[in-house]
Amino acid sequence: MSGATLGAVTPPPGYLQAIAEICRRHGVLLIADEVMTGMGRTGRNFAVEHSGIVPDILVTAKGLSSGYAPLGAVIASKKIVDGIAAGSGAFLHGFTYNAHPVSVAAGRAVLRRIRSQKLVHAADSEVAGTAGAALKTGLESLRELDVVGDVRGLGLLCGVEFVADKKTKASFAPEKNFAGLVGQACLRRGLLVYPMQGCVDGVAGDHLLIAPPAVISTDEIGWAVEQMRSAVQEVAA
């Protein structure tokens, strides 16, 4: 699924499975970029799990250390590891500060907290009573607003798209900066969102991304949705 550029757009059913099959057929490695979507963000350890596919290589970061320290990881399947071992036996990679013990310690602490507090489960929008479900329900209620054309996403990574005409889904003129104005209105209310433009053709198309932490409460989600609703209504008026 996409991040801020398109606003949490998810692939249609069967798309990733078809990509995986094409890769297998032609001997191409399947690499999953889970920098933004991994570590429980979408209600699974990694977003590819929603499609039931297993990549050859998976990259992750961000949630891996929850931002407390810079940390990323490349995870390879046994096939990849065995291929390297049977070849040169060497894998030259990394940079000056790779395998830094402080970053790794932060990552271990975060992983322990994710497991002990069941934060992956908390992000699952398909399970009643979770933060993910509360966010999905709250954001879906915004569809009743005249300028909201779509609400989408998985778990705690969601997008809201704004349109000038709900029937035709025509976008606002880019110079209006509708999403930016909504973002500013949210900020005045104490809510941080990620406004973006260009989801239609690279220039037009307004949307914002909202991705709260898995420790957020349902009351906080309710408050956030109401602030967003008020911000959208203010700008639309």
N, C-alpha and C positions, 0 to 999 in steps of 0.2 A: 504494500500500500504506500501511497505517496505521503510526503511530509507537508511542509508548509507551502511548497510550490503549487500544488493542486488542492490542498486542504483535505487531507485524510481520505482520498479516493481509494476505494478498494477494488481489486480486479474482479471481473465478472466470474461466475461459477465455471470451473473447468479450465480457466485461463492458465494458471500456474502449472496445473497437471499437464496441460498440453505442451507448455514450454519445457518442462522436465523431460517429457517423452522425446521431444525433438532433440534435446541435448544428449540424451542417452543413445538415440539412434545414430547420431553423427559423432559420438565420442567427444562431445564438448563438455567441459566442466561446468556444473551449475553452482553459481556463487550467490549466496543470499546476503544482501546488505541489511543487517539488522541493527545498525548504529542507533537509529531512532526508535525502531519498533521492538527491539529485543528487551530482555530482562523483565518480562511481565507486563510491559506497557499495554499490550492488546488483550490481556487476559490469558495469555499463554506464555511459556518461557520465551518462545520466539514466534513471530507472526506466521512463519511458514507452516507451523503446526496446524493452523486453521485449514490449510489445504491438504494436509496429510502427506506432504512431500519432504524428502530428506536431501538437502543440498550436499555437494561434495565439499564445499568450503563455506563457512559462515563467518562474517565479521560483525563484531559488536563493540559497543563503547557506551558513552553517556550513562545510562542506567547501571552499567557494570560497577561504577563507583559512586553513583548518585550525585556526581558533580563535586564530591569532596576532594578528589584528586584526579589528575588527568590519567585516564586508563582506557586502553582498548585491547581487543584480543582478536586473533584469527584462529578459528577452530576448524581443523581438517578431519576428514573421515579417514578410516583405516586404509582405504584404497590409495588415498593421496600420500599418507605417511609411508606405506609399503612401497609405493612407486619411487619415492625419494630414497628410501633406504636401499632399494635394489639397484638404484642408479648410481649417482655420484656419492650418495651417503652424506652429502653436505647440504645444508639449507642456510644460505647466507641472507640475513634479513635484519631488520631492526634499525635503530639509530642510537645516538650517543647515550640517551638515558633510558633505553629499553630495560625491562625487568627491574625497574626501580623498586626497592623494597618498601618504601613508604606508600607508593601508589598501590602496590600489590596488597599490602596490609589493609588499606582502606577498602579495596575491592572485596577482600575476604570478610571484613566486618559487615559490609553492605549485604553480601550474599547470605550471611548468617541471619541478618535482620529480615531479609526478604522471606526466608524460610520460616523463621520463628513466628513472624506476624502474618504469614500466609498472604503476602501482598499480591502474588500472582492471582490468587483466587479473588482477592478484593477488586482487582481490575476487570474481572470477567463480567461483561455486560449481559451475558445470557443467564446469570444466576441471580435470582431475586434476593434483595437485601444487601447486595454489594454496592460499593461505590460506583463501579462500572455501570450497573443497572440503573442507579439513581441518576447518573449523568445522562445516559441514553434517554430515559423517560423525561428528564427536565429539558433537554435540548429539543426533543421531539415536539414539546409543547410550543416551541417558537415557530413551528410551521404555520401557525394560525396568523402570524404577522404578514402583512401584504408584501413586504420586501424580502422575505426569507424564501428562497427558491429550493433549497435543499439542506438537509441535515444528514451527515454521514460519518462513518468511522467505525472503529472497533475498540472496545475496552475504554481506556482512558486517553485515547487519541482521536479527537473528533473535530469535524469541520462544519461550519455554517456558511452557506453561500447566499449572497444577496443578489436580488434581481430587481430591475426597474419595472418589469411586467411579469406577473406571476403566470399568466396563461402562455405567453410565448417564450418565457425564460430569457427575454432580452436583458442584457447587462446594462449597468450604469455606464455613462461616459467615463473613461479613465480619469479625465481631469477633475471629475467630481470627488474622487478619492473617498468613496463611500465607506469602504472597509477601514481606511485610516481614520476617518472621523469617528466611526464606531469605536475603534480602539482607543482613541483619545477620550471619548465619553466614558468608556469603561474604566480607564485609568483614573479619571476624576472621581469615580465611585469606589476606587480601591481594588479594582479587578484587573489583573494582567492577562491580556490575550495576545495573539500573534496575528495582526492583520496583514493581508497580502492582496496583490492584484495580479491579473494575468492568467487566471485559471481557464479562460475560454480560448484565447488565441495567443497568449504570451503578453498581451497588453491589456485587453479588456477582461472583465470578470473579477468581482470582489468577493472575498471570503475571509474568514478568520479561523485560526486554529486554536483549540483549547485543549490543554493536556495537563490536568492537575496531578499531583502526586498521589500514589496509591494509599497514603495515610489520611487522605482527606475524608471528612465525615459527610454523611448525607445532609446534615444541616448546612454545612459549608457549601455543598453543591447547590442546594436550594437557594441559598443567598446569592451565589455566583450567577445562576440562571436568571434570577430576578434582576440583578444589576445589568446583565446583558440585555434583557428584554427592555429595560428602561432606556439603556443607551441606544439601542436600535430605534426605539420609538422617537427618541429625541432627535436623532439624525434624520429619520424619515420625515419628520414634521418640518 
